[in-house]
């Protein structure tokens, strides 16, 4: 099996040296990233809360449902059809005569 030791590949010393600048950047990121994550989390929860409130408002609006079953037109025609008229049907439409 081939030797998988990568010790012969080394990064340049300038990329691995700890400097004052790299320490400062690390410290700034270590301190600011948690606060940034906290702020973004609050913003995200605010957006979700607003969406949920809008959804709840939309769900509270009653959907109108018909109180009667549509009446077949042949019941009001002449000659009248032989369908039985039930109590849950809508009342007949009264068309004024000219």
C-alpha positions, 0 to 999 in steps of 0.5 A: 500500500502506498505511503500516505504521509503528506509530510513532504507537502508543507505550506510556506512559512508565511502562511503558517506563522502566527502574527499579531494581525492574525491574532487580532483578526481571530479575536475579532471574529471570535467575539463578533460572530456569536453576536452576529448569529444572535442578531440574525436569529432574532431577525429570523424569528421575527420574520417567522412570527410575522408570517405565522400571525398573517396565517392565523389571521387568514385562517380566522376569516370564515369561509361562506358556505351555502345554506341550501342545496342548488335547486334544479332549474327544471323544478321551476320550468313549465312543464315541471320535472318529476324530481322530488323537491326536498327541504334542503333545496334553495327556494324557487327564484321568483322571476317578475313577469313583464 
